[in-house]
Amino acid sequence: MNITDIQSQIVSLPFDMGGPPASFAGKAWTHLDILLVRVETDEGLVGWGEAFGHAGIQATRAALDTIVAPLVLGRSSGDIAALTRSVLHATHLLGRNGPFVFAFSGIETALWDLAGKRAGQPLARLLGGEVRERLPAYASLLAYHEPALVRRNVEAACAAGYRHIKLHEVTEPAVAAAAEVTRAFGAALMVDVNCAWSVPAALRMADAFAPHDLLWFEEPVWPPEDVHGLAQVRARGVPIAAGENTAGLFGFKALIEAGAIDVAQPSVTKIGGVGEMLRVITLCEAHGIRAAPHSPYFGPGLVATMHVIAARVEDPLVEVLWLDMEANPFDPWIRAENGHVRLPPGPGLGCDPDPGVLERYRVGDIVRTA
């Protein structure tokens, strides 16, 4: 069961978002870059994980290849809790949130894939849950800014079968355009503004969005760790969602104790993996907080989240980015059909990547720690 080989690789997948691409750090965002982690044991088993990167994917990969992978090499793949404690303690002076935790998240997810394969069980069943054939999903739209483009993409998502739509818009006219469509389709509407505003500005925007009856208002306050500011916005009567930028169990404990959230959004590729996400969900259950994990991913991060949701979330809802990919090594499991995703039925995560797609879209070399 000992870990003998860890590999990292990046695949870059072209996509169309239904509008002009966003830009970050001066570059147009036209490709989804996924940092894949492959872990092999002395049994010959292979597990797959995904580490958060986005525009900082090279930083996460450097943390993985130079620090985190050497720390886990030779260790038992079966004692996931002990390995988590050991690695996160070893790297805590390098940051309790950020590239080192992201990197370990990818390895930890691969360890759960290995555990399921070793047991011959899908991850959802290994976690004590039901292996559901389908799970409801919501379309997570990227930012279009123009109300006409927002309307067009919301109409397309509703026509594709989604009955939950999330925007990444920061103006009332854009949200109003979407709300007109979702009302016509009987769909729920959420808005994520990615920590856009000060508390006074967030209060004003909560009032502006109030007529649109949002299912939740996501991360309205900057900085995201201002739990008391977030609680002030929640006091306006709008349900608040947050957590994708929260550091571990105790970060969520602070959110809950401040009365800041109605919906908790742990992210498996950022928080430390499956185990830490399960701890957060248990905390939420004890406090009557809904768990709706953050999962705008297209690899093992999304698939692992689907298994956790199937096993542990009472009111399941899976986040799926609204865009059209040219190809994906985890097809067809990462694509929604009629507003639902299908849970891979095989052991572990239930699906391994297509080697031909990996080869075609890989950027740079595979880095191996063995």
Summary of the structure (lengths in Angstrom):
residues: 370
radius of gyration: 19.7
end to end distance: 14.7
largest distance: 58.6
contacts: 1352
relative contact order: 0.17
helix: 41%
strand: 24%
